[in-house]
Amino acid sequence: MPTFAKSILSKKYRFRNRYGHLKTVLHPNAYINFDKLVPNSNHPCSSRTDAFFLNRPTVSTYNICVTTAPNGISASFNRMRDVGTYIATQTASYKSEDVLCLFDVDMTLTQPEHPAAYMPNLKKHLDIYRSIQSRYPKLDTCLTFCFNFLLPQRITDSDILSVLASLKMRTIAFTATVTGDFLGKRMEVRRYEDLKQLGLCFEHAFPQSEIILDTCPRYRGYYPTYYKGILFSNSERGNTTKGTVLCAFLKAVRYTPKCIILVDDRPQNHADVQTALLQAFPETKYIGIEYTGAANYCPKEISATDFEAFYADHFERASKLTNTDTDTPAADGDLF
């Protein structure tokens, strides 16, 4: 049995069955996968689910498979009001100071108001994008997409501001955006100002206004940073991922929440954060919420010619940005 599985099985946590009786102890990030339960042939129940919910301990009835939520995702929603309702339900039993909620920025809180950046158009012209990308094999696409931040931004869902206002726990923004200088201005300042202009402000979550996470690898000469309520992972490459940066941040502020919620549109971020928390903060419950509301937004199409010109310019400009004094290996993927 893997070490982490033994660790999960050894944690002393309780849950209640549908009759209200306390049952088997489980790690907070664990759940029962009924598809992998092995019935006890001597038990009178024919249904795995019915047997599991008997008014008696069930460990002797089934060989229980304890695992973590698939890909770190506990739920998926395309409306922010549903995200808010789910968060309220899942955190009702916690004190507000014991919960940390993080919202991804791009394609979760905001998105560029330009047809070349709408996800359906990106998917439609994906071959063109990959053809351009192939011309710059060593270029980190995080740098390419930085130029989208210069475009007008929109809030992805009209209910975002009211949902954020209703949350009682500490809430911050979380982005893979690079840190440091970008076209003569600190990226942290640029993104903070852009979010604040849209009414998105998280700077009161923690007393510190800025924390340089210098225990993480550098990229372009800069470290992941917490700046006025926004946690920047400084790209997603090598050991600098959202999971490792979040754990570094929690250690820096000496805060161990009992529950962490991440609202993010990318499944790989949920898997990464869940894995990192299991290793560094195994007693913290992780709730991953996949937000898909921006995935189908496409009020205007774009021609193949205009799409190619848009991203050819982005890649060329990104290739001229400084990429020195770096502790992390080159990225080999893209953002979608």
Summary of the structure (lengths in Angstrom):
residues: 336
radius of gyration: 22.0
end to end distance: 34.3
largest distance: 72.5
contacts: 1045
relative contact order: 0.18
helix: 35%
strand: 19%
